[in-house]
């Protein structure tokens, strides 16, 4: 989130949401943690997008761009320990980077075209092919 | 858009799972999810695939005030509209069951604990009468040479901490063999310098919460 107080707001919203919609959780679909993480991420994305609607200052835009490698680094720290990481390694660099940047920074397609300096069609195809390959690798 | 096309459905679910969709598209997709179980399955698969990414994140400590704020928002709803909200919906039951399982496992681990303290209780003639071993959550009492107890009387075990005020640990069987479960408060006494004593009390133990009969056996609790 970039700012601690924003992260705390998101956490609070997420927990209240989790509590109130507990009845909608379906154990046949996903693990409780996955479900809770999905809710929390959606709250975080809402919060990020809210701030995106206000135009970014140059500094903020720069900070946003700067964060991309750190997500990559975080990932590398756990490399080899999971099937997911192993499968991510099989992706082409830009496929992997676009998925990870979107996942960790709540970037939309539009944000990605700026951050990765590529046309929308290219970004969409990186994501789509990357996700398909990831899925096949995880299922194998 | 034709939402029945499998490739499109899969791609949309992937976009949603990554978090790529703008707000309006997200709301539209969430509406589709409501009436479409197979789309929910598709999405759940993506979410399960990606959730491993979060394992690389460092856990952060959440400040107390955030928890308080969360509880404050959750609690009043229970107080104001208790009838409308099924409290025992199954997620909470599951959460409770999980805690019980964890508690159970912890219990098993704790009871496997070896004894940490022991005491030999002696009679007034200094003859060892009982051995007491203190485990994490209970005391094990073994008779060594115990005088028989007259009918209508019970043996009650006391902890006498440094301040001298006896705290009842409970009644032990008259044959001296048994196990005394310790409450939270009783457990805290075990780690401190404590003398154990057994008094003769009316059946079922002292009615006043203080020893009323003679001290039959006593001994200091020592660390093993």
Interface residues (C-beta under 8 A of the other chain):
Chain A: X7 X8 X11 X12 X15 X16 X19 X20 X22 X23 X25 X26 X27 X29 X30 X31 X32 X33 X34 X35 X37 X38 X41 X42 X45 X46 X49 X74 X75 X77 X78 X82 X83 X84 X85 X99 X100 X102 X103 X104 X106 X107 X108 X109 X110 X112 X127 X128 X131 X134 X135 X138
Chain B: X11 X14 X15 X17 X18 X19 X20 X21 X22 X23 X26 X40 X41 X44 X45 X46 X47 X48 X49 X50 X51 X52 X53 X54 X55 X56 X57 X60 X62 X63 X66 X69 X70 X73 X74 X77 X86 X89 X90 X91 X92 X94
